[in-house]
Amino acid sequence: MDAVRSDGTLKYILKEQEKQACGHVNEDSQWDLELVLVRHGTTLWNRERRYLGHTDIGLLAGAGQELEPLREKLQGRFFARIYCSDLMRCRQTLQIILPESELKAGRTLSAKSPIMEPRLRELDFGEWDGKTYDMLKNVALYRAWIDEPQRITPPGGESWAKFEHRLHEFLDSLYEWRIAMEPQQLSLADAPPSVLVVTHGGVIRQLAHMLIPGHGFWSLHPKPGEALRIQLRLIEPHKFMAKILSHSLDENW
């Protein structure tokens, strides 16, 4: 699943649009952004297989060891922007993988301070937060939600439409920031600016689903502390083409 579509006609049209917009360019210069999507480290509720949405709990003791491989991979990388879900488990993950002392010292470079972003929260499971499958399996509404989460809303929770809408708003904000960049800041020969996003498993799945047609919500299973790199091309306002580059455990990451 590393292309938007295998449809040759679509690829040809996109190539022609790119040539008309900026002339014939090499493969690397066709991408406008790189997203590095990081799932937070493990919490107690993750270990106990409880639903964890907006309940604000922190990471397990020993999270530093779990996140150390990713911290090492991020050292020395430049991020044009850093976004983080405002929930504690993500903020703690960010502090471990990119300690504030390293950001200030310039060992891991960033154009600005991390942005705490509520739109990057996990889906709000409402009354089902903290519950396990075994606790809910005999609840008719829950079983209907399992089959059709886009249609059913957990009691006191967030609708799928609202969840998707706020992630669309986040992507739109990336688009607006990217087109506002001064032309002299980037040349066609430059690598696309990289944006770090520390968030939740459901958010990563949904973003991949929204950006890559044919890529289902359950196509990805990001583990705690794992990163996913996605390159984006801005086709027109608020419309992207995308491809997955690699996971954090890949050798070429």
Backbone torsions as a table, in degrees:
resi	resn	phi	psi	omega
1	MET	NA	55.6	-179.0
2	ASP	-111.8	14.2	172.0
3	ALA	-127.6	160.4	-179.1
4	VAL	-64.6	-52.0	174.8
5	ARG	-145.1	154.6	175.0
6	SER	-88.1	0.6	-176.8
7	ASP	-66.5	115.4	-176.1
8	GLY	-64.1	-33.6	179.7
9	THR	-63.5	-44.8	179.2
10	LEU	-62.2	-43.7	179.4
11	LYS	-59.8	-42.1	-179.2
12	TYR	-63.3	-44.6	179.9
13	ILE	-61.0	-44.0	-179.7
14	LEU	-63.3	-41.3	178.3
15	LYS	-60.5	-43.4	-179.1
16	GLU	-65.7	-38.7	177.4
17	GLN	-63.0	-41.9	-179.8
18	GLU	-64.1	-41.7	-179.6
19	LYS	-63.5	-42.2	-179.5
20	GLN	-66.9	-34.9	-176.4
21	ALA	-76.4	-40.2	-172.4
22	CYS	-143.1	18.1	179.2
23	GLY	78.7	176.0	-179.5
24	HIS	-74.5	122.4	-177.6
25	VAL	-125.5	163.8	179.6
26	ASN	-77.0	170.2	-172.9
27	GLU	-58.2	-45.2	-176.0
28	ASP	-62.2	-35.8	-174.7
29	SER	-78.1	-4.0	179.5
30	GLN	-77.7	-11.7	-176.1
31	TRP	-101.2	136.9	-176.7
32	ASP	-95.3	-27.6	-177.2
33	LEU	-147.0	150.4	166.8
34	GLU	-118.6	124.5	174.7
35	LEU	-98.8	129.1	171.4
36	VAL	-108.7	102.4	-175.1
37	LEU	-96.0	119.4	-176.9
38	VAL	-114.1	128.2	171.5
39	ARG	-85.2	139.6	-179.9
40	HIS	-59.8	164.2	177.9
41	GLY	-71.1	178.9	-172.9
42	THR	-76.0	136.0	173.5
43	THR	-109.8	169.9	176.9
44	LEU	-60.8	-41.8	-179.6
45	TRP	-66.8	-32.9	173.1
46	ASN	-60.7	-45.7	-178.8
47	ARG	-63.7	-37.0	-178.7
48	GLU	-86.3	2.7	178.0
49	ARG	58.8	43.0	174.8
50	ARG	-96.9	149.2	173.1
51	TYR	-64.9	133.6	-178.3
52	LEU	-134.7	104.1	-179.7
53	GLY	-108.5	-96.9	-177.1
54	HIS	-94.8	-4.9	174.6
55	THR	-59.6	129.8	-168.0
56	ASP	-99.6	82.4	177.0
57	ILE	-112.6	158.6	-175.9
58	GLY	-94.4	-175.8	-178.7
59	LEU	-78.1	159.5	173.3
60	LEU	-66.7	154.8	170.3
61	ALA	-59.9	143.2	-177.0
62	GLY	89.7	8.1	179.8
63	ALA	-62.4	-30.7	179.9
64	GLY	-59.6	-40.2	179.4
65	GLN	-68.3	-41.0	178.8
66	GLU	-61.7	-38.2	-173.7
67	LEU	-93.7	-2.1	-176.9
68	GLU	-59.3	-43.2	179.4
69	PRO	-58.5	-39.1	179.1
70	LEU	-71.4	-39.5	178.3
71	ARG	-57.6	-42.2	179.9
72	GLU	-64.6	-38.8	-179.5
73	LYS	-67.7	-29.2	-176.7
74	LEU	-84.3	-14.9	-178.5
75	GLN	-60.1	131.0	177.1
76	GLY	84.1	-5.6	178.8
77	ARG	-81.1	143.8	176.3
78	PHE	-97.9	130.1	175.2
79	PHE	-118.0	123.8	178.5
80	ALA	-65.4	-32.8	174.2
81	ARG	-148.5	151.9	175.7
82	ILE	-127.0	123.3	176.8
83	TYR	-116.0	147.6	-179.1
84	CYS	-145.6	133.0	169.2
85	SER	-53.3	142.5	-176.5
86	ASP	-79.8	1.4	178.4
87	LEU	-78.7	150.2	-169.7
88	MET	-56.0	-41.0	-175.2
89	ARG	-64.7	-30.0	176.9
90	CYS	-80.0	-40.7	178.8
91	ARG	-62.2	-39.8	177.4
92	GLN	-66.8	-39.5	177.4
93	THR	-60.7	-45.7	179.3
94	LEU	-60.7	-41.6	-178.9
95	GLN	-63.7	-30.5	179.5
96	ILE	-78.8	-45.2	-174.3
97	ILE	-80.7	-27.2	175.5
98	LEU	-136.3	77.8	-178.3
99	PRO	-56.9	144.8	-179.2
100	GLU	-56.7	-35.4	-179.7
101	SER	-63.2	-36.3	179.6
102	GLU	-73.7	-37.0	177.3
103	LEU	-61.4	-44.5	-179.0
104	LYS	-69.2	-33.9	-178.7
105	ALA	-79.3	-12.6	177.9
106	GLY	83.9	7.2	178.2
107	ARG	-70.3	-33.2	167.6
108	THR	-117.2	117.6	-168.4
109	LEU	-88.3	146.1	174.7
110	SER	-150.5	144.8	-179.3
111	ALA	-72.6	-24.9	-178.9
112	LYS	-158.2	172.3	-180.0
113	SER	-64.7	152.3	177.8
114	PRO	-57.8	144.9	-179.8
115	ILE	-105.0	118.9	176.5
116	MET	-79.7	122.1	-167.6
117	GLU	-124.9	103.8	179.0
118	PRO	-60.4	-25.9	-179.3
119	ARG	-67.5	-12.6	179.7
120	LEU	-94.7	10.9	176.4
121	ARG	-67.9	157.3	172.6
122	GLU	-64.7	162.7	172.4
123	LEU	-54.9	138.7	177.4
124	ASP	-83.7	114.1	-177.8
125	PHE	-86.6	1.7	175.7
126	GLY	57.8	-128.6	-177.0
127	GLU	-67.1	-13.7	179.8
128	TRP	-89.1	-6.4	177.6
129	ASP	-61.6	132.5	-179.4
130	GLY	87.3	-6.4	179.9
131	LYS	-92.1	157.6	175.5
132	THR	-106.0	169.3	176.9
133	TYR	-57.9	-43.7	-178.1
134	ASP	-62.8	-31.4	178.8
135	MET	-71.7	-26.2	-171.2
136	LEU	-111.4	-8.4	-167.9
137	LYS	-62.4	-21.0	179.3
138	ASN	-97.3	5.7	178.5
139	VAL	-88.8	120.3	-174.6
140	ALA	-59.7	-43.0	-178.8
141	LEU	-63.3	-39.0	178.6
142	TYR	-63.1	-44.5	-179.5
143	ARG	-64.7	-34.9	175.7
144	ALA	-67.1	-37.7	178.7
145	TRP	-65.2	-40.4	177.4
146	ILE	-57.2	-41.3	-178.1
147	ASP	-77.0	-35.9	-175.5
148	GLU	-139.4	70.7	-178.3
149	PRO	-64.7	-23.5	178.1
150	GLN	-72.0	-20.2	-177.0
151	ARG	-103.8	-31.5	-175.2
152	ILE	-102.4	137.4	177.9
153	THR	-111.4	130.4	176.7
154	PRO	-58.3	143.2	179.9
155	PRO	-58.1	125.2	-178.3
156	GLY	74.8	6.6	-175.9
157	GLY	-106.5	-158.5	-172.7
158	GLU	-107.9	135.3	176.0
159	SER	-71.4	154.2	177.9
160	TRP	-63.0	-36.2	-180.0
161	ALA	-62.2	-40.1	179.0
162	LYS	-68.6	-40.8	177.2
163	PHE	-58.4	-49.2	-179.5
164	GLU	-65.2	-38.5	-178.2
165	HIS	-62.6	-43.7	-178.0
166	ARG	-69.5	-29.5	175.4
167	LEU	-73.1	-35.1	172.5
168	HIS	-61.2	-41.9	178.8
169	GLU	-61.5	-39.5	178.2
170	PHE	-63.8	-45.5	178.1
171	LEU	-62.1	-39.2	177.7
172	ASP	-61.8	-37.9	179.3
173	SER	-66.4	-33.9	175.0
174	LEU	-65.0	-42.5	178.6
175	TYR	-60.2	-47.3	-177.8
176	GLU	-63.8	-39.4	177.7
177	TRP	-66.0	-43.1	-175.6
178	ARG	-65.3	-43.1	-178.3
179	ILE	-74.5	-16.9	178.3
180	ALA	-83.2	-9.8	-179.5
181	MET	-63.0	140.7	178.8
182	GLU	-62.3	135.2	-178.7
183	PRO	-55.9	-33.5	-176.9
184	GLN	-73.8	-11.2	-179.6
185	GLN	-70.8	-26.2	-177.5
186	LEU	-135.6	141.6	171.3
187	SER	-113.9	168.0	-179.2
188	LEU	-61.4	-24.1	-178.1
189	ALA	-81.2	-14.3	-177.7
190	ASP	-74.5	151.2	169.9
191	ALA	-68.7	149.8	179.1
192	PRO	-63.2	145.1	179.0
193	PRO	-60.1	141.4	-177.3
194	SER	-101.8	135.7	-178.8
195	VAL	-122.5	123.1	178.0
196	LEU	-91.0	132.4	179.4
197	VAL	-129.2	113.3	177.3
198	VAL	-100.2	117.2	-169.6
199	THR	-150.6	-147.3	-170.3
200	HIS	-122.4	161.2	-176.5
201	GLY	-58.7	-44.7	-179.6
202	GLY	-64.8	-34.8	178.5
203	VAL	-67.5	-43.2	179.5
204	ILE	-62.9	-43.9	178.3
205	ARG	-61.0	-44.4	-176.6
206	GLN	-69.1	-39.5	177.4
207	LEU	-61.5	-44.4	178.4
208	ALA	-62.8	-40.4	178.9
209	HIS	-63.4	-40.7	-178.7
210	MET	-72.0	-33.6	-173.6
211	LEU	-87.3	-27.4	-172.0
212	ILE	-122.5	96.9	-179.6
213	PRO	-53.0	137.2	-178.4
214	GLY	88.9	-8.5	179.7
215	HIS	-94.3	106.2	-175.3
216	GLY	-72.4	161.4	179.9
217	PHE	-57.5	-37.4	-177.2
218	TRP	-93.8	11.7	177.9
219	SER	-69.0	-27.2	-179.9
220	LEU	-110.1	148.4	174.9
221	HIS	-134.9	69.7	-177.0
222	PRO	-63.5	130.6	178.6
223	LYS	-86.2	158.1	175.5
224	PRO	-55.3	132.1	179.6
225	GLY	79.3	7.8	179.7
226	GLU	-95.5	149.3	179.3
227	ALA	-118.0	149.9	176.8
228	LEU	-128.9	129.4	178.6
229	ARG	-102.4	127.0	178.4
230	ILE	-127.7	130.6	173.8
231	GLN	-98.2	140.8	-177.1
232	LEU	-121.4	143.3	171.2
233	ARG	-120.1	126.9	179.5
234	LEU	-84.1	105.1	-176.8
235	ILE	-77.7	-45.8	176.6
236	GLU	-159.8	173.9	-177.0
237	PRO	-48.4	119.6	172.6
238	HIS	69.5	16.0	175.1
239	LYS	-125.7	132.0	-174.2
240	PHE	-123.9	154.1	156.3
241	MET	-112.1	153.8	-172.5
242	ALA	-151.9	160.3	170.4
243	LYS	-147.8	148.1	176.0
244	ILE	-82.7	129.4	178.3
245	LEU	-88.4	-55.8	-175.6
246	SER	-169.3	166.4	171.0
247	HIS	-99.4	164.8	-173.7
248	SER	-65.1	-21.8	-179.0
249	LEU	-91.5	-3.6	177.1
250	ASP	-67.1	145.1	-179.7
251	GLU	-64.2	-31.4	-175.9
252	ASN	-91.9	14.8	-178.9
253	TRP	-71.9	NA	NA
